[in-house]
Amino acid sequence: MIIIGEKINATRKSVAAALQQRDEQFIIDLATAQAQAGADYIDLNGGDPREGQEAENMKWLVELTQANTDVPLAIDSAAPDALEVGLSMATEGSRPILNSISLETDNLDKRLEILAKHDCMVIGLEMSDDGPPQGVNDRVDRAGELIEKFEACGKKSNDIIIDPCFFPVSADGACGRAVIDAIAAIHATWPDIHIGGGCSNISFGLPKRKLVNFAGLAQAIYHGMDTGLIDPCTPGIVAAILAAEAVAGRDDYCMNYINAERQGILG
């Protein structure tokens, strides 16, 4: 599974404060902790409403993270200039992920232009001008639209990650089943496409969220999810992913699981 560490995100108050104060050690600690916990990519989001500031934040985050870890980056921004800055810097050392492009028309052409320009993977978020996806069929249809646009930018199947939008089951009891069934349908239709996203959203508003997250991860992995924007530092989460992959038949002879035990990863 591709694990994208989610913790360096300006929507978190502590990260926003670190960005404002240019607290290097705080960001270094977040980056290195996620790398050591098993992140395959580190997501960087320096969101800021001030004109030009998000691009400056992204430059600072990329420089700092690349200087202190060897993990490739996911460049996460709603601002095209921040995406351009982040991808231009990140591609110097390793192949990054553009996080993300949706079907919303605002800045869509500019984002696709940036995607076509850079050697990177891309997350396709299934939001559109009509709002979030509804049910299974709508998610499959939107996946097809995103894949078509990304392939037109020169991306191959293995470059594409589809995020089917995980929503809180506390708000709608049907949305958990809908996203799991959609993952299965997307995987059946495009078996070489990656699927995943911010799966911890399913537990929002519930007590002991880790239990719900682990249950959602196990079901999603079984049905075809192979990418997750998660906090790898959450105790037990990497072990739960490895166990789910073994049960789903995605770990030949369970060797990843066995090796993780030898390395002390399972706890």
C-alpha positions as CSV (number, residue, x, y, z in Angstrom):
1,M,0.0,0.0,0.0
2,I,1.2,3.5,-0.8
3,I,1.1,5.4,2.5
4,I,1.0,9.2,2.2
5,G,1.7,10.9,5.5
6,E,-0.9,13.5,6.1
7,K,0.3,15.5,9.1
8,I,2.0,18.5,7.5
9,N,-1.2,20.3,6.6
10,A,-2.0,24.0,7.3
11,T,-5.6,23.1,8.2
12,R,-4.0,21.8,11.5
13,K,-3.6,24.7,13.9
14,S,-0.2,23.6,15.1
15,V,1.1,23.4,11.5
16,A,-0.4,26.8,10.6
17,A,1.4,28.3,13.6
18,A,4.6,26.6,12.6
19,L,4.3,28.1,9.1
20,Q,3.6,31.5,10.5
21,Q,6.6,31.4,12.8
22,R,8.8,29.5,10.4
23,D,9.4,26.9,13.1
24,E,11.8,24.6,11.3
25,Q,12.2,22.0,14.0
26,F,8.4,21.4,14.3
27,I,8.2,20.6,10.6
28,I,11.3,18.5,10.7
29,D,10.0,16.5,13.6
30,L,6.7,15.9,11.8
31,A,8.4,14.9,8.6
32,T,11.0,12.6,10.1
33,A,8.4,10.9,12.4
34,Q,6.2,10.0,9.5
35,A,9.2,8.8,7.4
36,Q,10.3,6.5,10.3
37,A,6.8,5.3,10.8
38,G,6.6,4.0,7.2
39,A,5.3,6.8,5.0
40,D,6.1,6.2,1.3
41,Y,5.3,9.9,0.6
42,I,5.0,13.0,2.8
43,D,2.1,15.3,2.0
44,L,2.8,19.0,2.1
45,N,0.1,21.6,2.4
46,G,0.9,25.2,3.2
47,G,-2.5,26.7,2.6
48,D,-2.8,30.4,3.1
49,P,-5.4,32.8,1.8
50,R,-2.9,35.7,1.3
51,E,-1.9,36.2,-2.3
52,G,1.4,34.5,-3.1
53,Q,1.9,33.3,0.4
54,E,0.9,29.7,-0.2
55,A,3.6,29.3,-2.9
56,E,6.2,30.8,-0.4
57,N,5.0,28.3,2.2
58,M,5.3,25.5,-0.2
59,K,8.9,26.4,-1.1
60,W,9.9,26.5,2.5
61,L,8.2,23.2,3.3
62,V,9.7,21.4,0.3
63,E,13.2,22.7,1.1
64,L,13.0,21.7,4.7
65,T,11.5,18.3,4.2
66,Q,13.8,17.3,1.4
67,A,16.8,18.4,3.4
68,N,15.8,16.1,6.3
69,T,14.2,13.0,4.8
70,D,14.6,10.8,1.8
71,V,10.9,10.3,1.3
72,P,9.3,11.6,-1.9
73,L,6.6,14.3,-1.6
74,A,2.9,14.8,-2.3
75,I,2.4,18.4,-3.3
76,D,-1.0,19.4,-1.9
77,S,-2.5,22.7,-2.8
78,A,-5.6,24.4,-4.2
79,A,-3.4,27.1,-5.6
80,P,-1.8,26.5,-9.1
81,D,1.3,28.6,-8.3
82,A,2.0,26.6,-5.2
83,L,1.6,23.4,-7.1
84,E,4.0,24.7,-9.7
85,V,6.6,25.7,-7.1
86,G,6.3,22.4,-5.2
87,L,6.4,20.1,-8.2
88,S,9.3,22.0,-9.8
89,M,11.4,21.6,-6.6
90,A,10.3,18.1,-5.7
91,T,11.1,16.6,-9.1
92,E,14.7,17.4,-8.7
93,G,15.2,14.5,-6.3
94,S,12.3,12.1,-6.7
95,R,9.0,11.6,-8.5
96,P,6.3,13.4,-6.5
97,I,2.5,13.2,-6.4
98,L,0.2,16.1,-7.4
99,N,-2.5,16.2,-4.7
100,S,-5.0,16.8,-6.2
101,I,-7.1,17.6,-9.3
102,S,-10.9,17.4,-9.2
103,L,-13.6,17.9,-11.8
104,E,-14.4,21.3,-10.4
105,T,-13.9,23.7,-13.3
106,D,-12.2,26.5,-11.3
107,N,-8.5,26.4,-12.4
108,L,-9.0,23.0,-13.9
109,D,-7.3,23.8,-17.2
110,K,-4.3,25.4,-15.4
111,R,-4.0,22.3,-13.1
112,L,-4.0,19.9,-16.1
113,E,-1.4,22.1,-17.8
114,I,0.8,21.8,-14.7
115,L,0.2,18.0,-14.6
116,A,1.2,17.5,-18.2
117,K,4.4,19.5,-17.7
118,H,5.7,17.5,-14.7
119,D,6.8,13.9,-14.3
120,C,4.6,13.0,-11.4
121,M,1.7,10.9,-10.2
122,V,-1.7,12.5,-9.6
123,I,-4.6,12.1,-7.2
124,G,-8.0,12.6,-8.9
125,L,-10.5,13.8,-6.3
126,E,-14.1,13.0,-7.2
127,M,-15.5,16.4,-6.5
128,S,-17.2,18.4,-9.2
129,D,-19.2,21.6,-9.7
130,D,-22.3,19.5,-8.8
131,G,-20.7,18.8,-5.4
132,P,-19.5,15.5,-3.9
133,P,-20.3,12.1,-5.5
134,Q,-23.5,10.3,-4.7
135,G,-23.5,6.6,-4.5
136,V,-21.6,4.0,-6.4
137,N,-22.5,4.7,-10.1
138,D,-21.7,8.4,-9.7
139,R,-18.3,7.6,-8.3
140,V,-17.5,5.2,-11.2
141,D,-18.6,7.8,-13.7
142,R,-16.4,10.5,-12.2
143,A,-13.5,8.1,-12.0
144,G,-13.8,7.6,-15.8
145,E,-13.9,11.4,-16.4
146,L,-10.8,12.0,-14.3
147,I,-8.8,9.1,-15.9
148,E,-9.7,10.3,-19.4
149,K,-8.4,13.8,-18.5
150,F,-5.2,12.5,-16.9
151,E,-4.4,10.2,-19.8
152,A,-4.8,13.1,-22.2
153,C,-2.0,14.7,-20.1
154,G,0.2,11.7,-20.9
155,K,-0.3,9.9,-17.6
156,K,-0.3,6.1,-17.5
157,S,-2.6,3.9,-15.4
158,N,0.1,3.4,-12.7
159,D,0.5,7.2,-12.4
160,I,-3.2,7.8,-11.4
161,I,-4.7,7.6,-8.0
162,I,-8.5,8.0,-7.8
163,D,-9.9,9.3,-4.5
164,P,-13.6,8.2,-4.3
165,C,-14.3,10.6,-1.4
166,F,-14.6,9.1,2.0
167,F,-17.4,10.8,4.1
168,P,-18.3,10.5,7.8
169,V,-20.5,7.5,8.6
170,S,-21.8,9.4,11.6
171,A,-23.6,11.8,9.2
172,D,-24.8,9.2,6.7
173,G,-24.9,5.5,7.5
174,A,-25.0,4.6,3.8
175,C,-21.9,6.5,2.8
176,G,-19.4,4.0,4.2
177,R,-20.9,1.1,2.2
178,A,-21.2,3.3,-0.9
179,V,-17.5,4.2,-1.0
180,I,-16.4,0.6,-0.3
181,D,-18.7,-0.7,-3.1
182,A,-17.4,2.1,-5.4
183,I,-13.8,1.1,-4.7
184,A,-14.7,-2.5,-5.8
185,A,-16.4,-1.3,-9.0
186,I,-13.6,1.1,-9.9
187,H,-11.0,-1.6,-9.3
188,A,-12.9,-4.0,-11.4
189,T,-13.2,-1.5,-14.3
190,W,-9.6,-0.2,-14.1
191,P,-7.5,-2.8,-12.3
192,D,-4.2,-0.9,-12.9
193,I,-5.4,2.4,-11.5
194,H,-4.5,3.2,-7.9
195,I,-7.4,3.9,-5.5
196,G,-7.3,5.8,-2.2
197,G,-7.6,9.0,-0.3
198,G,-8.3,10.5,3.1
199,C,-9.9,7.4,4.5
200,S,-9.8,8.7,8.1
201,N,-12.7,11.0,7.2
202,I,-15.1,8.1,7.7
203,S,-14.6,8.3,11.5
204,F,-15.2,12.1,11.9
205,G,-17.5,12.9,14.8
206,L,-17.2,9.4,16.5
207,P,-15.5,8.3,19.7
208,K,-12.4,6.2,19.5
209,R,-12.0,7.0,15.8
210,K,-9.1,4.6,15.4
211,L,-11.4,1.6,15.6
212,V,-13.6,2.9,12.8
213,N,-10.6,3.9,10.7
214,F,-9.1,0.4,11.0
215,A,-12.4,-1.2,10.1
216,G,-12.8,1.0,7.1
217,L,-9.2,0.5,6.0
218,A,-9.5,-3.3,6.1
219,Q,-12.7,-3.4,4.0
220,A,-11.4,-0.8,1.5
221,I,-8.1,-2.7,1.1
222,Y,-9.9,-6.0,0.5
223,H,-12.0,-4.4,-2.3
224,G,-9.1,-2.7,-4.1
225,M,-7.8,0.4,-2.2
226,D,-4.0,0.5,-2.4
227,T,-3.3,4.1,-1.4
228,G,-4.1,6.0,1.8
229,L,-3.6,9.6,3.0
230,I,-3.2,8.7,6.7
231,D,-1.2,9.4,9.8
232,P,1.4,6.6,9.9
233,C,2.3,7.5,13.4
234,T,-1.0,6.3,14.7
235,P,-0.2,3.3,16.9
236,G,-1.1,0.1,15.1
237,I,-2.2,1.5,11.8
238,V,0.7,0.3,9.7
239,A,0.3,-3.2,11.3
240,A,-3.4,-3.1,10.5
241,I,-2.7,-2.3,6.8
242,L,-0.2,-5.1,6.5
243,A,-2.6,-7.6,8.1
244,A,-5.4,-6.4,5.8
245,E,-3.2,-6.8,2.7
246,A,-2.3,-10.3,3.8
247,V,-5.9,-11.3,4.3
248,A,-6.8,-9.7,0.9
249,G,-4.3,-11.8,-0.9
250,R,-2.1,-8.9,-1.8
251,D,1.0,-10.1,0.1
252,D,2.6,-13.1,-1.5
253,Y,3.1,-15.8,1.2
254,C,2.5,-13.0,3.7
255,M,6.1,-12.1,3.4
256,N,5.6,-8.4,4.0
257,Y,3.7,-9.2,7.2
258,I,6.3,-11.7,8.4
259,N,9.2,-9.3,7.6
260,A,7.4,-6.5,9.5
261,E,7.2,-8.7,12.6
262,R,10.9,-9.5,12.3
263,Q,11.6,-5.7,12.1
264,G,9.4,-5.0,15.2
265,I,6.8,-3.1,13.2
266,L,3.7,-5.1,14.2
267,G,4.1,-4.2,17.9
